[in-house]
Amino acid sequence: MAQESGYGFTEALISQGTQQKRPALSWGSKIKKKLKTVAPYLGKFRPSVGQCCHQCTPDSLGKKLGQTTPSLGFHNLLSVNETHTRYRGWLVRRVCCVLLVRGCRVYPSPATDRVERVSQSNRVQKALSSPDIAPAGGDTWGSLTHLTPYIPLINTCISPQLLRLVGWVLLKAFGSVFCSVQVNLNHMAPLHRASKQGALLVYVCVPQSIVDYALIPLVLFCHNLRVPYTLCHLQIHNNWFRSVLQRLGVVLLPPDPITEQEAETDDLYSSVMTSLVGELLCEGQVLSVCVSGESWRGGQWLARIRLAVREGVVPDVHLVPVGISYDCVPNTSTPVGLLSTLRCVFSLLCGNRQRSSVRIHFAQPFSLKEMCDTGKCRVDGGRPLQDLLLPTILHNRSDAIFGQRTMSWILPPRYLPELCQSERDLSIALTLHLTYSTMSCMAVMSTSLVSCLLLHKHRKGVCLSVLCRDVAWLLEEILFRNRDVGFGGSLVGVVYHSLTLLTPHLTLAAHPKDRSDPLIAPHPSLSATLSLSRHSQILTHTFIHEAVGACAVSAMLCEVAGCGGSSRIRGEEIKGDGVRGEIEFDVALCQDELTERALQLTHLLPPGYIPPCQSSHGFALDAVDTLVRCGILVMEEVKSSSHTNVPSDTPICDFWRKGALTWSASDDHSDCEEGEARSFKLSQPSQCPELLFFLCSLMAGYLRALCWATKGLDLLDTPLPEAVCLGQIHSHLCDTAQRDRGHYESCSEEVARVTVRTLTDLGVLVEDQQRGCVFLGVSPLFQQTDNRQKLHSFISQFLYD
């Protein structure tokens, strides 16, 4: 990522990139004078990201709004010079990094009697007295020996000397991997105020790489904030490496279980970790947790923090979502030992010849007690996904789609069985809310923007000049949605830097007519498409309302086209079922039906796209509204038959039974009469809007994977263990993409995992506990070909190809 200097790129980056002698990218100097400058903000102010929820935590939000802080700019963590120390001189300039880490404050982290306090807690004593651990007639000392594997975890501490040494090593190592690690100083000021007030902070992030586990403590350490205890799900086998990490405040899994799931199902481990979290908070320590709704990870730690507050161990805890954005996410494997760790470090240092950038946003701290105990975080009685959608899929009934989708698998019943159902639902809602908040405060990087355009708008290739024009357009759209971006400066610098980092995944060719305007296209390979898809995923979160609304419009237009006579057709020749001539979709789309389609697709969204405090119905209404605001749809009013006898010239798309939806969009339509039927039209009826299909493409990868997996259900020899079933479906998606010779974004491991979870929630796959393992099998209902075809048709209606 290019450095920002007064929101501009330095000329050194351009010259450095030009010196690399890449013939395909030598266009930089030729068009430099033709392109304008782009700024990472609209008007005079940057987008205000990271504000807490106005509905769930209005008091915390009010504290932020009542403060006026001047813009403090950004701090590059890797740019260390003598001004960051108390000393000056030529010698200081050569050892300034050592002086920086030596001068950083390290807070005390005592762990003297923590083992005794944890072992004497009521929760651990109850687990030790269970029949499985303490059989009848056994002594207490024999039961306490079961705590031996957990004593190193309980004694986890932060060594000041080791922390300073590792901090210096990380600054040097990251300086070789990244060109900058930018931190918004305006986000650091609230953390300093909260720290001075004695607030207990818990940092929450959505993990993208194991580098995340090091970046957050390093940033806090360099800004003289308390370094958190990191609750980590990694399994490390090397004893020496485990000891080093535990002296840096990393709470690891015990060495015996293979997976996190096995550890969490152990009652003694669960009790020890719950007591340990309470003791750490009682000592005044801060914590760092990684959550992910898609991989159902981290919810148990938030539930333990919630238990500590509810049981009065600590009065309150303030949660801080942390958004980490990479130009290029480091491609590192999960280390399990010393050798794999060295291999991971080597891949980081030598994997990328081009150094990228990192942007870190710390959101506003908000009170956990305010969110949970005041009832402002609404946890409605949700319903399983199959109850919401199966009546529509199988019987074309739309009366069952109203309600919230439950996601009980985020905190399975086998995790923390002591939780009552209401507390479990509240912890699940908290996990979903933090996942959404973390994704919302992540900055959009230049590589994400260019990857999104190449993958979803210009898949067959585009001229450089057109790409630059679309980059400027998409940048404004992002900023209008109050999302921050991690770049700025001249447009040629932004595009050149992005294409340089994405070069291994692109095909560059000279234009036959204008060699100064080369052609750029994504490379048609599996690895290139998956990489571009990962980069562009943040844009799907940014435009999720528009994408859902666009897919709903596309589904209704497909229905109109399938009905033949419901649209105006230019060209008179109609033979059989085919229509020859150019179709002009000059058709009115009923608002109720459009909102129903958007609501159906909203229920299919993976976790993290919608905050739990917003109803699915409200999200669907907002999705339709956003299409009006961005100019895809225009609203018109068609009088009902009771108000006029004059028939309308524009046909109304109303093929389904009207549901109970009423107009409740954000725009004020109080002047409309009660009996009027409201509808929308495409703003460009003579040609399909390009923006509409671009937005539909953002959801296409996930929807296509659902369609492919539905078609491949008859190939599964179920029941199968969950991991085996996931592997077979992933293999089927890859094989289908290879036969299709494209759409590789639908066969990633992450998409396969989300697809299996969605099919399970729909009741297509049924979970069964056998021999302590979860097995998945195709339900009898969807072993029938007709029902599978209905499911495929329901999903494919939203898919734009």
Summary of the structure (lengths in Angstrom):
residues: 801
radius of gyration: 27.9
end to end distance: 33.0
largest distance: 92.2
contacts: 2584
relative contact order: 0.09
helix: 49%
strand: 13%
